[in-house]
Amino acid sequence: MKHLFAPWRMKYIGGEKDEGCFLCNFPKEKKDTENLILFRGTNSFIIMNRFPYNPGHVMIAPYKHVNCIDKLDKEEIYEIIDLCNRSVKAIKECMTPDGFNIGMNLGKTAGAGVADHIHLHIVPRWEGDINFMPVLADTKVIPEALEKTYNKLKEAIKKVI
């Protein structure tokens, strides 16, 4: 059996779990780098996914704690879509993906990991990014450290905002 070493993951596995909603708590903390917040808008913000499907996986969430998009007003929805557009441009600029998966999981049954606070996922995709590891080893390899990806995206987002 071969072993895949990722010792930096222990701080996430064994660390303290936040109480409450992290999508509500993180913007209040004013620790954007630590919390992986890339940009703060008027009604919503861009945050990196701490447990990404792929490098550059970001989420856009409203500051308002709601569980469905129909509970947002027009300005809030427009800003989420605008930040989605700008995030795609920034990711293209610094990561050159071949495509994207973009979407929301509304409700636990639909696959929402955080069912009470809606958020839009933007996942960059590359040819061959799905390989044998998830199938044979139930493991997804993320080839770049979160901090490095954060710094690249932060600079790229500054150019498109």
C-alpha positions in Angstrom: 0.0 0.0 0.0 1.2 3.5 -0.9 0.8 6.4 1.6 -0.2 9.9 0.7 1.3 12.3 3.2 -0.5 15.6 3.9 0.5 16.6 7.5 -0.8 20.1 7.2 -4.4 18.7 7.1 -4.2 17.8 10.8 -4.9 21.4 11.9 -8.2 21.1 10.1 -9.0 17.6 11.2 -8.2 18.0 14.9 -8.8 21.7 15.2 -11.6 23.3 17.1 -14.9 23.4 15.3 -16.6 26.8 15.0 -19.9 27.2 16.6 -22.7 28.8 14.6 -22.5 29.8 10.9 -19.0 30.4 9.6 -20.5 32.4 6.7 -21.9 34.8 9.3 -19.0 34.7 11.7 -16.0 35.1 9.5 -17.0 38.5 8.0 -17.6 39.8 11.5 -14.1 38.7 12.7 -12.1 41.0 10.4 -9.4 38.3 9.9 -9.8 38.1 6.1 -6.5 36.3 5.4 -6.9 33.7 8.1 -10.6 33.2 7.1 -9.7 33.1 3.4 -12.0 36.1 2.5 -10.9 37.4 -0.8 -13.2 40.4 -1.3 -16.0 42.1 0.6 -18.9 43.6 -1.3 -21.8 45.7 -0.1 -24.2 42.7 0.3 -22.0 39.6 -0.2 -18.4 38.4 -0.1 -16.0 36.1 -1.9 -14.3 33.4 0.3 -12.1 30.4 -0.6 -13.4 27.0 0.2 -11.2 25.6 3.0 -11.9 22.1 1.8 -11.8 22.7 -2.0 -12.8 20.3 -4.7 -10.1 21.8 -6.8 -7.5 24.6 -6.4 -9.2 28.0 -6.7 -12.6 26.8 -5.4 -14.3 29.9 -4.1 -17.7 30.6 -2.8 -19.8 33.8 -2.8 -22.2 34.3 0.1 -24.5 37.0 1.1 -24.0 38.6 4.5 -27.7 37.9 5.2 -28.2 34.5 6.8 -30.9 32.9 4.5 -31.4 29.4 3.3 -32.8 30.1 -0.2 -32.1 32.5 -3.0 -35.8 33.6 -3.1 -35.2 35.3 0.3 -32.7 37.8 -1.2 -33.7 41.1 -2.9 -32.7 42.0 -6.4 -29.6 44.0 -5.4 -28.3 41.1 -3.3 -28.8 38.6 -6.1 -27.3 40.9 -8.7 -24.2 41.4 -6.5 -23.7 37.7 -6.1 -23.9 37.2 -9.9 -21.5 40.2 -10.5 -19.0 38.8 -8.0 -19.3 35.4 -9.7 -18.5 37.0 -13.0 -15.5 38.8 -11.5 -14.3 35.7 -9.7 -14.3 33.7 -13.0 -12.3 36.5 -14.6 -9.8 36.5 -11.8 -9.4 32.7 -11.7 -8.9 32.7 -15.5 -6.3 35.4 -15.1 -4.1 33.6 -12.6 -4.9 29.9 -12.9 -5.9 29.4 -16.6 -8.5 26.6 -16.1 -10.2 24.8 -19.0 -13.7 25.3 -17.6 -15.8 25.9 -14.5 -18.5 24.3 -12.4 -20.8 27.0 -10.9 -23.8 26.5 -8.8 -25.8 26.4 -5.5 -27.0 23.5 -3.5 -30.2 24.7 -1.9 -31.2 22.5 1.0 -29.5 19.5 2.7 -31.2 17.0 0.3 -29.7 18.9 -2.6 -26.2 18.4 -1.1 -25.7 21.6 0.8 -23.0 21.2 3.4 -24.2 24.5 5.0 -27.9 24.3 4.4 -28.9 27.4 6.4 -26.8 30.0 4.6 -26.8 30.0 0.8 -23.6 30.3 -1.2 -22.6 30.0 -4.8 -19.7 27.6 -5.6 -17.2 28.4 -8.4 -14.9 25.4 -9.1 -12.2 25.8 -11.7 -11.7 22.6 -13.8 -8.8 21.4 -15.9 -8.5 18.6 -18.4 -7.5 15.5 -16.4 -8.2 16.9 -13.0 -10.3 13.9 -12.2 -7.9 10.9 -12.2 -7.6 7.5 -10.5 -7.1 8.8 -7.0 -10.8 9.5 -6.1 -11.8 6.2 -7.6 -9.1 3.9 -6.2 -8.1 5.6 -3.0 -11.1 7.8 -2.2 -8.6 10.7 -2.1 -8.6 14.0 -3.9 -5.2 15.6 -4.5 -5.1 19.4 -4.2 -1.7 20.3 -5.7 -1.3 23.8 -4.3 -1.3 25.1 -0.7 -4.4 27.1 0.2 -2.3 30.1 1.2 -0.5 30.2 -2.1 -3.8 30.0 -4.0 -5.3 32.7 -1.7 -2.4 35.1 -2.5 -2.7 34.6 -6.2 -6.5 35.0 -6.2 -6.3 38.1 -4.0 -4.1 39.9 -6.4 -6.1 38.8 -9.4 -9.4 39.9 -7.8 -7.9 43.4 -7.2 -7.5 43.7 -11.0 -11.1 42.9 -11.8 -13.0 44.6 -9.0 
